[in-house]
Amino acid sequence: MPLPAPLPGLVIRYSYLWHSEHLAGQEEGRKDRPCAIVAAVRPADEGETRVLVLPVTHRPPSQAALAVEIPVRVKERLRLDPERSWVVLSEWNDFIWPGPDLRRTPGGDESSVAYGMLPPLLFATIRDRFLALATARGARRVRRTE
């Protein structure tokens, strides 16, 4: 079965590298986690698709403006654990799809890297708040190696 297309709003399993880990010289994420694709950019010349992902964490944000909580019903539909979770808006990883840091979802086969799609209104909130933060230079990028 082929990998899914990297659509904005798709939640994937990914070895996310936190900005603090990147600054410490690490090149690999310590933990595989759900991440929400916020954008997928493909050049007009049909080159490689660059994907921007936001991490999902159980850690409550230090400031409410820096994350969006995932509602319980959405977590259930995506088959994520029942603990409270937030999509972090203050940093992102970008990489060329599919990239070596995609991971199989629990119980899935090699092509099962996606949990599913975020509901459109929740995704729009995440996207819009992320873009506002990034535009104000309040979000940090970690470009992953290919």
Sequence and secondary structure as in RCSB ss.txt:
>XXXX:A:sequence
MPLPAPLPGLVIRYSYLWHSEHLAGQEEGRKDRPCAIVAAVRPADEGETRVLVLPVTHRPPSQAALAVEIPVRVK
ERLRLDPERSWVVLSEWNDFIWPGPDLRRTPGGDESSVAYGMLPPLLFATIRDRFLALATARGARRVRRTE
>XXXX:A:secstr
       TTEEEEEEE  HHHHHTT  S SEEEEEEEEEEE  TT    EEEEEEEESS  SSGGGEEE  HHHH
HHHT  SS  EEE SEEEEEESS TTB   TT  TT  EEEE  HHHHHHHHHHHHHHHHTT SEEEE   
